[in-house]
Amino acid sequence: MRSVLLILLSLLSLSCGGAAVRQPVASDAPRVMLWAWERPEDLRFIETSTTGVAYLAQTLLLDGDEVKLVPRRQSMELADGTYLIAVTRIESVRSQDKKPGYSDEKKAEAAELILKTLERPGVRGVQIDFDAAVSERDFYRRLVDAVRAKIPEGKSLTMTALASWCVGETWLNTMDVDEAVPMAFEMGADTERVRSYIRSGQDWTVPLCRASYGLSVDEPGIEGIKPGRRVYWFSDKSWRPGMIR
């Protein structure tokens, strides 16, 4: 059995250009996480022993050579002891005369802004939400490495991942994060392909994607998801009791 495992790991390494495949790190986060996006939220009703919150703390706009910070503007109320992850959303501002740059200076500035969210009360980790285009993946990897280099011990570093990134692609395999959360909702043209893939009993091909699922209460459930994994739930509306299926 051990020899078979070594062969499989070697094949995965070769698919990543010889680099070691990053494996998910065991997390102490609750099995249910609620994404609290940019809207007023009163989450004092949650059972903190079973449910945590990953809340949008800020948005970073990559605008030309600038990193523009848009802080969270909406209120959020929490029960004492809530497990918190601070999410940073990254968006690229694209225009004919001002395309985003990907310099080391911009990487360092963005990394520092992400790390600063760890100073907020109760935050146990950071999560990056960036739908990076193919041309932005090198920048994304360098940004993750910069955050990893300075993140305190005991704090988690996770990322969201388009579901398509977790099926058949290999670029995530060397991302130095603890977990990549596959967003199996709002998938556009990939919806039926990914739903059929999961329904058939197959698992994500990227190891980092195998610790959790990102699902939406606003869409039908998906058959075939693996039991025992953490689920991050998204809602288009403010959370209230009874919304989780």
PyRosetta script that sets phi, psi and omega in degrees:
from pyrosetta import init, pose_from_sequence

init()
pose = pose_from_sequence("MRSVLLILLSLLSLSCGGAAVRQPVASDAPRVMLWAWERPEDLRFIETSTTGVAYLAQTLLLDGDEVKLVPRRQSMELADGTYLIAVTRIESVRSQDKKPGYSDEKKAEAAELILKTLERPGVRGVQIDFDAAVSERDFYRRLVDAVRAKIPEGKSLTMTALASWCVGETWLNTMDVDEAVPMAFEMGADTERVRSYIRSGQDWTVPLCRASYGLSVDEPGIEGIKPGRRVYWFSDKSWRPGMIR")
pose.set_psi(1, -43.1)
pose.set_omega(1, -179.3)
pose.set_phi(2, -62.3)
pose.set_psi(2, -39.8)
pose.set_omega(2, -179.4)
pose.set_phi(3, -66.2)
pose.set_psi(3, -37.0)
pose.set_omega(3, 177.8)
pose.set_phi(4, -64.2)
pose.set_psi(4, -42.7)
pose.set_omega(4, 179.3)
pose.set_phi(5, -61.7)
pose.set_psi(5, -42.0)
pose.set_omega(5, 179.9)
pose.set_phi(6, -63.7)
pose.set_psi(6, -38.8)
pose.set_omega(6, 178.2)
pose.set_phi(7, -63.6)
pose.set_psi(7, -44.4)
pose.set_omega(7, 179.6)
pose.set_phi(8, -62.3)
pose.set_psi(8, -42.3)
pose.set_omega(8, 179.0)
pose.set_phi(9, -64.7)
pose.set_psi(9, -37.0)
pose.set_omega(9, 178.8)
pose.set_phi(10, -64.7)
pose.set_psi(10, -40.9)
pose.set_omega(10, 179.0)
pose.set_phi(11, -64.5)
pose.set_psi(11, -40.1)
pose.set_omega(11, 177.0)
pose.set_phi(12, -63.9)
pose.set_psi(12, -38.7)
pose.set_omega(12, 179.2)
pose.set_phi(13, -63.4)
pose.set_psi(13, -41.6)
pose.set_omega(13, 179.2)
pose.set_phi(14, -64.2)
pose.set_psi(14, -36.4)
pose.set_omega(14, 179.8)
pose.set_phi(15, -67.0)
pose.set_psi(15, -16.7)
pose.set_omega(15, 178.7)
pose.set_phi(16, -104.3)
pose.set_psi(16, 22.5)
pose.set_omega(16, 178.1)
pose.set_phi(17, 74.2)
pose.set_psi(17, 24.7)
pose.set_omega(17, 177.9)
pose.set_phi(18, 91.0)
pose.set_psi(18, -7.6)
pose.set_omega(18, 179.8)
pose.set_phi(19, -77.2)
pose.set_psi(19, 151.5)
pose.set_omega(19, 178.6)
pose.set_phi(20, -66.0)
pose.set_psi(20, 138.5)
pose.set_omega(20, 179.2)
pose.set_phi(21, -81.2)
pose.set_psi(21, 124.6)
pose.set_omega(21, -179.9)
pose.set_phi(22, -71.7)
pose.set_psi(22, 129.4)
pose.set_omega(22, 179.5)
pose.set_phi(23, -102.3)
pose.set_psi(23, 148.7)
pose.set_omega(23, 178.1)
pose.set_phi(24, -63.4)
pose.set_psi(24, 149.2)
pose.set_omega(24, 179.4)
pose.set_phi(25, -102.9)
pose.set_psi(25, 135.3)
pose.set_omega(25, 178.7)
pose.set_phi(26, -58.5)
pose.set_psi(26, 131.9)
pose.set_omega(26, -175.9)
pose.set_phi(27, -115.4)
pose.set_psi(27, 150.3)
pose.set_omega(27, 175.7)
pose.set_phi(28, -94.8)
pose.set_psi(28, 9.9)
pose.set_omega(28, 177.9)
pose.set_phi(29, -66.1)
pose.set_psi(29, 149.1)
pose.set_omega(29, 176.8)
pose.set_phi(30, -59.1)
pose.set_psi(30, 160.2)
pose.set_omega(30, -179.2)
pose.set_phi(31, -73.5)
pose.set_psi(31, -16.6)
pose.set_omega(31, 175.9)
pose.set_phi(32, -119.7)
pose.set_psi(32, 125.2)
pose.set_omega(32, 176.8)
pose.set_phi(33, -124.7)
pose.set_psi(33, 135.4)
pose.set_omega(33, 177.3)
pose.set_phi(34, -104.9)
pose.set_psi(34, 125.2)
pose.set_omega(34, 172.4)
pose.set_phi(35, -78.3)
pose.set_psi(35, 121.6)
pose.set_omega(35, 177.7)
pose.set_phi(36, -106.4)
pose.set_psi(36, 104.9)
pose.set_omega(36, -173.0)
pose.set_phi(37, -92.0)
pose.set_psi(37, -161.7)
pose.set_omega(37, -171.3)
pose.set_phi(38, -79.4)
pose.set_psi(38, 79.4)
pose.set_omega(38, 175.4)
pose.set_phi(39, -161.1)
pose.set_psi(39, 157.5)
pose.set_omega(39, 177.0)
pose.set_phi(40, -61.4)
pose.set_psi(40, 136.2)
pose.set_omega(40, -178.6)
pose.set_phi(41, -134.8)
pose.set_psi(41, 132.7)
pose.set_omega(41, 170.0)
pose.set_phi(42, -117.5)
pose.set_psi(42, 100.8)
pose.set_omega(42, -173.5)
pose.set_phi(43, -108.1)
pose.set_psi(43, 22.9)
pose.set_omega(43, -179.4)
pose.set_phi(44, -69.8)
pose.set_psi(44, -11.6)
pose.set_omega(44, -179.1)
pose.set_phi(45, -80.2)
pose.set_psi(45, -15.4)
pose.set_omega(45, -172.4)
pose.set_phi(46, -71.0)
pose.set_psi(46, 152.8)
pose.set_omega(46, 173.7)
pose.set_phi(47, -87.3)
pose.set_psi(47, 106.8)
pose.set_omega(47, -170.4)
pose.set_phi(48, -68.7)
pose.set_psi(48, -14.9)
pose.set_omega(48, 177.7)
pose.set_phi(49, -76.2)
pose.set_psi(49, -18.4)
pose.set_omega(49, -177.0)
pose.set_phi(50, -122.8)
pose.set_psi(50, -14.0)
pose.set_omega(50, -171.4)
pose.set_phi(51, -135.8)
pose.set_psi(51, 135.0)
pose.set_omega(51, 176.0)
pose.set_phi(52, -121.6)
pose.set_psi(52, -177.8)
pose.set_omega(52, -176.0)
pose.set_phi(53, -132.4)
pose.set_psi(53, 128.6)
pose.set_omega(53, 170.7)
pose.set_phi(54, -110.1)
pose.set_psi(54, 105.5)
pose.set_omega(54, -170.4)
pose.set_phi(55, -109.9)
pose.set_psi(55, 145.4)
pose.set_omega(55, 176.9)
pose.set_phi(56, -68.5)
pose.set_psi(56, 110.0)
pose.set_omega(56, -179.1)
pose.set_phi(57, -90.0)
pose.set_psi(57, -32.2)
pose.set_omega(57, -177.0)
pose.set_phi(58, -167.8)
pose.set_psi(58, 162.2)
pose.set_omega(58, 171.9)
pose.set_phi(59, -122.4)
pose.set_psi(59, 133.4)
pose.set_omega(59, 176.5)
pose.set_phi(60, -108.8)
pose.set_psi(60, 123.7)
pose.set_omega(60, 179.0)
pose.set_phi(61, -100.5)
pose.set_psi(61, 119.8)
pose.set_omega(61, 175.4)
pose.set_phi(62, -85.4)
pose.set_psi(62, 100.9)
pose.set_omega(62, -171.6)
pose.set_phi(63, -122.9)
pose.set_psi(63, 100.7)
pose.set_omega(63, -174.9)
pose.set_phi(64, 61.6)
pose.set_psi(64, -125.6)
pose.set_omega(64, 178.3)
pose.set_phi(65, -94.5)
pose.set_psi(65, 7.9)
pose.set_omega(65, -176.8)
pose.set_phi(66, -104.6)
pose.set_psi(66, 153.4)
pose.set_omega(66, 167.6)
pose.set_phi(67, -114.5)
pose.set_psi(67, 108.2)
pose.set_omega(67, -177.1)
pose.set_phi(68, -96.2)
pose.set_psi(68, 127.0)
pose.set_omega(68, -178.4)
pose.set_phi(69, -92.8)
pose.set_psi(69, 126.0)
pose.set_omega(69, 173.2)
pose.set_phi(70, -117.2)
pose.set_psi(70, 102.3)
pose.set_omega(70, -177.4)
pose.set_phi(71, -73.4)
pose.set_psi(71, 161.6)
pose.set_omega(71, 173.5)
pose.set_phi(72, -60.6)
pose.set_psi(72, 135.9)
pose.set_omega(72, -177.7)
pose.set_phi(73, -111.5)
pose.set_psi(73, -12.2)
pose.set_omega(73, -175.1)
pose.set_phi(74, -98.7)
pose.set_psi(74, 150.8)
pose.set_omega(74, -178.3)
pose.set_phi(75, -74.6)
pose.set_psi(75, 156.5)
pose.set_omega(75, 177.2)
pose.set_phi(76, -149.5)
pose.set_psi(76, 124.8)
pose.set_omega(76, 178.5)
pose.set_phi(77, -111.8)
pose.set_psi(77, 137.2)
pose.set_omega(77, -173.0)
pose.set_phi(78, -132.8)
pose.set_psi(78, 153.7)
pose.set_omega(78, 172.0)
pose.set_phi(79, -76.5)
pose.set_psi(79, 150.2)
pose.set_omega(79, 176.5)
pose.set_phi(80, -58.2)
pose.set_psi(80, 138.1)
pose.set_omega(80, 176.7)
pose.set_phi(81, 84.1)
pose.set_psi(81, 8.0)
pose.set_omega(81, 179.0)
pose.set_phi(82, -64.8)
pose.set_psi(82, 131.8)
pose.set_omega(82, 175.6)
pose.set_phi(83, -72.9)
pose.set_psi(83, 119.6)
pose.set_omega(83, -173.2)
pose.set_phi(84, -117.2)
pose.set_psi(84, 135.4)
pose.set_omega(84, 169.4)
pose.set_phi(85, -120.7)
pose.set_psi(85, 128.8)
pose.set_omega(85, 178.8)
pose.set_phi(86, -90.8)
pose.set_psi(86, 120.1)
pose.set_omega(86, -177.4)
pose.set_phi(87, -98.8)
pose.set_psi(87, 132.8)
pose.set_omega(87, 171.8)
pose.set_phi(88, -110.7)
pose.set_psi(88, 119.1)
pose.set_omega(88, 175.3)
pose.set_phi(89, -89.4)
pose.set_psi(89, 132.5)
pose.set_omega(89, 177.8)
pose.set_phi(90, -116.2)
pose.set_psi(90, 131.2)
pose.set_omega(90, 178.3)
pose.set_phi(91, -131.6)
pose.set_psi(91, 144.4)
pose.set_omega(91, 177.8)
pose.set_phi(92, -98.0)
pose.set_psi(92, 128.2)
pose.set_omega(92, 176.2)
pose.set_phi(93, -90.7)
pose.set_psi(93, 115.2)
pose.set_omega(93, -175.4)
pose.set_phi(94, -113.3)
pose.set_psi(94, 127.2)
pose.set_omega(94, 174.5)
pose.set_phi(95, -148.3)
pose.set_psi(95, 165.1)
pose.set_omega(95, -177.4)
pose.set_phi(96, -60.7)
pose.set_psi(96, -38.1)
pose.set_omega(96, -174.0)
pose.set_phi(97, -100.2)
pose.set_psi(97, -5.3)
pose.set_omega(97, -177.1)
pose.set_phi(98, -145.6)
pose.set_psi(98, 84.5)
pose.set_omega(98, 176.2)
pose.set_phi(99, -87.2)
pose.set_psi(99, 147.4)
pose.set_omega(99, -178.6)
pose.set_phi(100, -64.1)
pose.set_psi(100, 140.0)
pose.set_omega(100, 173.9)
pose.set_phi(101, -96.9)
pose.set_psi(101, 161.4)
pose.set_omega(101, -175.3)
pose.set_phi(102, -130.4)
pose.set_psi(102, 47.1)
pose.set_omega(102, -176.7)
pose.set_phi(103, -74.8)
pose.set_psi(103, 165.4)
pose.set_omega(103, 175.3)
pose.set_phi(104, -63.5)
pose.set_psi(104, -32.5)
pose.set_omega(104, 179.1)
pose.set_phi(105, -65.3)
pose.set_psi(105, -42.7)
pose.set_omega(105, 178.5)
pose.set_phi(106, -66.2)
pose.set_psi(106, -41.3)
pose.set_omega(106, 177.2)
pose.set_phi(107, -58.1)
pose.set_psi(107, -47.7)
pose.set_omega(107, -177.7)
pose.set_phi(108, -64.3)
pose.set_psi(108, -40.4)
pose.set_omega(108, -180.0)
pose.set_phi(109, -65.2)
pose.set_psi(109, -45.2)
pose.set_omega(109, 179.5)
pose.set_phi(110, -63.7)
pose.set_psi(110, -41.4)
pose.set_omega(110, 179.6)
pose.set_phi(111, -61.0)
pose.set_psi(111, -43.1)
pose.set_omega(111, -179.8)
pose.set_phi(112, -64.6)
pose.set_psi(112, -38.7)
pose.set_omega(112, 178.7)
pose.set_phi(113, -66.6)
pose.set_psi(113, -37.8)
pose.set_omega(113, 176.3)
pose.set_phi(114, -65.0)
pose.set_psi(114, -47.2)
pose.set_omega(114, -178.9)
pose.set_phi(115, -63.2)
pose.set_psi(115, -30.0)
pose.set_omega(115, -178.6)
pose.set_phi(116, -64.4)
pose.set_psi(116, -26.0)
pose.set_omega(116, 179.1)
pose.set_phi(117, -67.4)
pose.set_psi(117, -17.3)
pose.set_omega(117, 176.8)
pose.set_phi(118, -69.2)
pose.set_psi(118, -15.5)
pose.set_omega(118, -179.6)
pose.set_phi(119, -77.6)
pose.set_psi(119, -10.2)
pose.set_omega(119, -177.5)
pose.set_phi(120, -76.4)
pose.set_psi(120, 145.4)
pose.set_omega(120, -175.5)
pose.set_phi(121, -56.6)
pose.set_psi(121, 131.8)
pose.set_omega(121, 173.3)
pose.set_phi(122, 81.2)
pose.set_psi(122, -2.6)
pose.set_omega(122, -176.5)
pose.set_phi(123, -75.9)
pose.set_psi(123, 126.2)
pose.set_omega(123, -176.7)
pose.set_phi(124, -102.9)
pose.set_psi(124, -10.8)
pose.set_omega(124, -179.3)
pose.set_phi(125, -174.7)
pose.set_psi(125, 171.8)
pose.set_omega(125, 177.8)
pose.set_phi(126, -120.3)
pose.set_psi(126, 151.5)
pose.set_omega(126, 177.1)
pose.set_phi(127, -133.3)
pose.set_psi(127, 136.5)
pose.set_omega(127, 179.2)
pose.set_phi(128, -106.7)
pose.set_psi(128, 131.1)
pose.set_omega(128, -179.2)
pose.set_phi(129, -119.2)
pose.set_psi(129, 99.5)
pose.set_omega(129, -173.8)
pose.set_phi(130, -142.1)
pose.set_psi(130, 111.2)
pose.set_omega(130, 178.5)
pose.set_phi(131, -82.5)
pose.set_psi(131, 67.9)
pose.set_omega(131, -171.7)
pose.set_phi(132, -65.1)
pose.set_psi(132, 131.7)
pose.set_omega(132, 172.0)
pose.set_phi(133, -71.0)
pose.set_psi(133, 165.3)
pose.set_omega(133, -179.7)
pose.set_phi(134, -54.0)
pose.set_psi(134, -40.6)
pose.set_omega(134, -178.6)
pose.set_phi(135, -69.8)
pose.set_psi(135, -12.6)
pose.set_omega(135, -177.8)
pose.set_phi(136, -103.3)
pose.set_psi(136, -1.7)
pose.set_omega(136, -173.4)
pose.set_phi(137, -67.7)
pose.set_psi(137, -36.2)
pose.set_omega(137, 177.7)
pose.set_phi(138, -63.6)
pose.set_psi(138, -43.5)
pose.set_omega(138, 176.7)
pose.set_phi(139, -60.7)
pose.set_psi(139, -43.4)
pose.set_omega(139, -179.6)
pose.set_phi(140, -60.4)
pose.set_psi(140, -44.1)
pose.set_omega(140, -180.0)
pose.set_phi(141, -63.5)
pose.set_psi(141, -42.3)
pose.set_omega(141, 178.4)
pose.set_phi(142, -65.7)
pose.set_psi(142, -36.4)
pose.set_omega(142, 177.1)
pose.set_phi(143, -64.2)
pose.set_psi(143, -46.9)
pose.set_omega(143, 178.5)
pose.set_phi(144, -59.3)
pose.set_psi(144, -43.4)
pose.set_omega(144, 179.0)
pose.set_phi(145, -61.2)
pose.set_psi(145, -38.4)
pose.set_omega(145, -179.9)
pose.set_phi(146, -67.8)
pose.set_psi(146, -38.2)
pose.set_omega(146, 177.0)
pose.set_phi(147, -68.7)
pose.set_psi(147, -44.5)
pose.set_omega(147, -179.9)
pose.set_phi(148, -58.6)
pose.set_psi(148, -38.1)
pose.set_omega(148, -176.8)
pose.set_phi(149, -63.4)
pose.set_psi(149, -24.1)
pose.set_omega(149, -174.7)
pose.set_phi(150, -118.9)
pose.set_psi(150, -2.7)
pose.set_omega(150, -177.3)
pose.set_phi(151, -70.9)
pose.set_psi(151, 134.2)
pose.set_omega(151, -178.1)
pose.set_phi(152, -64.7)
pose.set_psi(152, 151.0)
pose.set_omega(152, 176.3)
pose.set_phi(153, -60.8)
pose.set_psi(153, 138.7)
pose.set_omega(153, 179.6)
pose.set_phi(154, 91.5)
pose.set_psi(154, -6.5)
pose.set_omega(154, 176.2)
pose.set_phi(155, -102.8)
pose.set_psi(155, 139.2)
pose.set_omega(155, -176.5)
pose.set_phi(156, -89.8)
pose.set_psi(156, 152.7)
pose.set_omega(156, 175.0)
pose.set_phi(157, -128.2)
pose.set_psi(157, 110.4)
pose.set_omega(157, -178.8)
pose.set_phi(158, -125.5)
pose.set_psi(158, 171.1)
pose.set_omega(158, 179.2)
pose.set_phi(159, -144.4)
pose.set_psi(159, 155.3)
pose.set_omega(159, 168.5)
pose.set_phi(160, -86.3)
pose.set_psi(160, 159.7)
pose.set_omega(160, -179.5)
pose.set_phi(161, -143.2)
pose.set_psi(161, 131.8)
pose.set_omega(161, 170.4)
pose.set_phi(162, -57.6)
pose.set_psi(162, 139.9)
pose.set_omega(162, -177.9)
pose.set_phi(163, -56.5)
pose.set_psi(163, -34.2)
pose.set_omega(163, -179.7)
pose.set_phi(164, -64.4)
pose.set_psi(164, -27.3)
pose.set_omega(164, 177.9)
pose.set_phi(165, -67.4)
pose.set_psi(165, -24.7)
pose.set_omega(165, -174.1)
pose.set_phi(166, -92.7)
pose.set_psi(166, -1.3)
pose.set_omega(166, -178.7)
pose.set_phi(167, -123.1)
pose.set_psi(167, 100.6)
pose.set_omega(167, 173.3)
pose.set_phi(168, 90.3)
pose.set_psi(168, -18.5)
pose.set_omega(168, 177.8)
pose.set_phi(169, -91.3)
pose.set_psi(169, 156.7)
pose.set_omega(169, -176.3)
pose.set_phi(170, -120.9)
pose.set_psi(170, -6.1)
pose.set_omega(170, -171.8)
pose.set_phi(171, -65.6)
pose.set_psi(171, -24.3)
pose.set_omega(171, 178.6)
pose.set_phi(172, -71.6)
pose.set_psi(172, -18.0)
pose.set_omega(172, -172.5)
pose.set_phi(173, -61.2)
pose.set_psi(173, -23.2)
pose.set_omega(173, -179.5)
pose.set_phi(174, -108.4)
pose.set_psi(174, 9.5)
pose.set_omega(174, 176.2)
pose.set_phi(175, -72.9)
pose.set_psi(175, 126.6)
pose.set_omega(175, -173.9)
pose.set_phi(176, -85.5)
pose.set_psi(176, 61.4)
pose.set_omega(176, 176.4)
pose.set_phi(177, -116.0)
pose.set_psi(177, 164.4)
pose.set_omega(177, 179.5)
pose.set_phi(178, -82.2)
pose.set_psi(178, -26.3)
pose.set_omega(178, -175.5)
pose.set_phi(179, -161.7)
pose.set_psi(179, 141.3)
pose.set_omega(179, 171.3)
pose.set_phi(180, -115.1)
pose.set_psi(180, 124.3)
pose.set_omega(180, -175.1)
pose.set_phi(181, -94.4)
pose.set_psi(181, 110.8)
pose.set_omega(181, -179.2)
pose.set_phi(182, -71.5)
pose.set_psi(182, 120.1)
pose.set_omega(182, -179.0)
pose.set_phi(183, -85.6)
pose.set_psi(183, 91.7)
pose.set_omega(183, -176.5)
pose.set_phi(184, -90.3)
pose.set_psi(184, 51.3)
pose.set_omega(184, 176.8)
pose.set_phi(185, -156.1)
pose.set_psi(185, 160.7)
pose.set_omega(185, -177.2)
pose.set_phi(186, 47.0)
pose.set_psi(186, 48.7)
pose.set_omega(186, -173.1)
pose.set_phi(187, -91.6)
pose.set_psi(187, -1.8)
pose.set_omega(187, 177.6)
pose.set_phi(188, 59.7)
pose.set_psi(188, -129.0)
pose.set_omega(188, -176.3)
pose.set_phi(189, -65.0)
pose.set_psi(189, -19.9)
pose.set_omega(189, -178.7)
pose.set_phi(190, -86.5)
pose.set_psi(190, -2.4)
pose.set_omega(190, -171.1)
pose.set_phi(191, -54.7)
pose.set_psi(191, -57.6)
pose.set_omega(191, -174.6)
pose.set_phi(192, -68.4)
pose.set_psi(192, -36.8)
pose.set_omega(192, 179.6)
pose.set_phi(193, -61.2)
pose.set_psi(193, -46.1)
pose.set_omega(193, -177.7)
pose.set_phi(194, -71.9)
pose.set_psi(194, -41.8)
pose.set_omega(194, 179.1)
pose.set_phi(195, -61.5)
pose.set_psi(195, -41.7)
pose.set_omega(195, 178.2)
pose.set_phi(196, -64.7)
pose.set_psi(196, -38.7)
pose.set_omega(196, -179.9)
pose.set_phi(197, -61.9)
pose.set_psi(197, -47.1)
pose.set_omega(197, -179.8)
pose.set_phi(198, -68.5)
pose.set_psi(198, -41.8)
pose.set_omega(198, -178.7)
pose.set_phi(199, -61.0)
pose.set_psi(199, -29.9)
pose.set_omega(199, -178.9)
pose.set_phi(200, -74.7)
pose.set_psi(200, -5.0)
pose.set_omega(200, 178.6)
pose.set_phi(201, 95.1)
pose.set_psi(201, -1.5)
pose.set_omega(201, 179.7)
pose.set_phi(202, -77.4)
pose.set_psi(202, 156.2)
pose.set_omega(202, -179.2)
pose.set_phi(203, -108.4)
pose.set_psi(203, 163.9)
pose.set_omega(203, 175.4)
pose.set_phi(204, -57.1)
pose.set_psi(204, 139.4)
pose.set_omega(204, -178.9)
pose.set_phi(205, -78.0)
pose.set_psi(205, -17.2)
pose.set_omega(205, -179.9)
pose.set_phi(206, -95.7)
pose.set_psi(206, 119.7)
pose.set_omega(206, -178.3)
pose.set_phi(207, -53.9)
pose.set_psi(207, -38.5)
pose.set_omega(207, -178.2)
pose.set_phi(208, -61.4)
pose.set_psi(208, -22.2)
pose.set_omega(208, -178.0)
pose.set_phi(209, -86.6)
pose.set_psi(209, -2.1)
pose.set_omega(209, -170.4)
pose.set_phi(210, -94.5)
pose.set_psi(210, 12.0)
pose.set_omega(210, 179.1)
pose.set_phi(211, -99.7)
pose.set_psi(211, -15.2)
pose.set_omega(211, -171.8)
pose.set_phi(212, -159.2)
pose.set_psi(212, 172.4)
pose.set_omega(212, 171.2)
pose.set_phi(213, -132.6)
pose.set_psi(213, 147.5)
pose.set_omega(213, 168.4)
pose.set_phi(214, -107.6)
pose.set_psi(214, 118.4)
pose.set_omega(214, -176.8)
pose.set_phi(215, -127.8)
pose.set_psi(215, 163.3)
pose.set_omega(215, -179.9)
pose.set_phi(216, -120.3)
pose.set_psi(216, 137.0)
pose.set_omega(216, 175.9)
pose.set_phi(217, -72.5)
pose.set_psi(217, -11.3)
pose.set_omega(217, -177.8)
pose.set_phi(218, -91.1)
pose.set_psi(218, -0.5)
pose.set_omega(218, -179.9)
pose.set_phi(219, -124.3)
pose.set_psi(219, 158.6)
pose.set_omega(219, 177.8)
pose.set_phi(220, -60.5)
pose.set_psi(220, 152.9)
pose.set_omega(220, 177.5)
pose.set_phi(221, -65.1)
pose.set_psi(221, 163.0)
pose.set_omega(221, -179.9)
pose.set_phi(222, -113.2)
pose.set_psi(222, 123.7)
pose.set_omega(222, 176.7)
pose.set_phi(223, -75.1)
pose.set_psi(223, 144.1)
pose.set_omega(223, 172.7)
pose.set_phi(224, 96.8)
pose.set_psi(224, 1.5)
pose.set_omega(224, 178.4)
pose.set_phi(225, -68.2)
pose.set_psi(225, 145.7)
pose.set_omega(225, -175.2)
pose.set_phi(226, -73.6)
pose.set_psi(226, 134.8)
pose.set_omega(226, -179.0)
pose.set_phi(227, -71.4)
pose.set_psi(227, 156.6)
pose.set_omega(227, 173.3)
pose.set_phi(228, 84.9)
pose.set_psi(228, 0.5)
pose.set_omega(228, -178.7)
pose.set_phi(229, -94.2)
pose.set_psi(229, 154.3)
pose.set_omega(229, 177.2)
pose.set_phi(230, -66.5)
pose.set_psi(230, 141.3)
pose.set_omega(230, 176.5)
pose.set_phi(231, -121.7)
pose.set_psi(231, 124.4)
pose.set_omega(231, 171.0)
pose.set_phi(232, -94.7)
pose.set_psi(232, 122.2)
pose.set_omega(232, -178.2)
pose.set_phi(233, -102.8)
pose.set_psi(233, 136.4)
pose.set_omega(233, 176.6)
pose.set_phi(234, -113.1)
pose.set_psi(234, 147.2)
pose.set_omega(234, 175.2)
pose.set_phi(235, -138.8)
pose.set_psi(235, 142.5)
pose.set_omega(235, 175.4)
pose.set_phi(236, -76.3)
pose.set_psi(236, -12.1)
pose.set_omega(236, -177.8)
pose.set_phi(237, -122.4)
pose.set_psi(237, 166.5)
pose.set_omega(237, 176.7)
pose.set_phi(238, -60.6)
pose.set_psi(238, 145.8)
pose.set_omega(238, -177.5)
pose.set_phi(239, -73.3)
pose.set_psi(239, 146.0)
pose.set_omega(239, 173.6)
pose.set_phi(240, -148.4)
pose.set_psi(240, 161.4)
pose.set_omega(240, -178.9)
pose.set_phi(241, -56.1)
pose.set_psi(241, 142.3)
pose.set_omega(241, 174.6)
pose.set_phi(242, 87.0)
pose.set_psi(242, 5.0)
pose.set_omega(242, -177.8)
pose.set_phi(243, -80.6)
pose.set_psi(243, -25.7)
pose.set_omega(243, -179.2)
pose.set_phi(244, -78.1)
pose.set_psi(244, 130.7)
pose.set_omega(244, 179.9)
pose.set_phi(245, -76.0)
pose.dump_pdb("model.pdb")
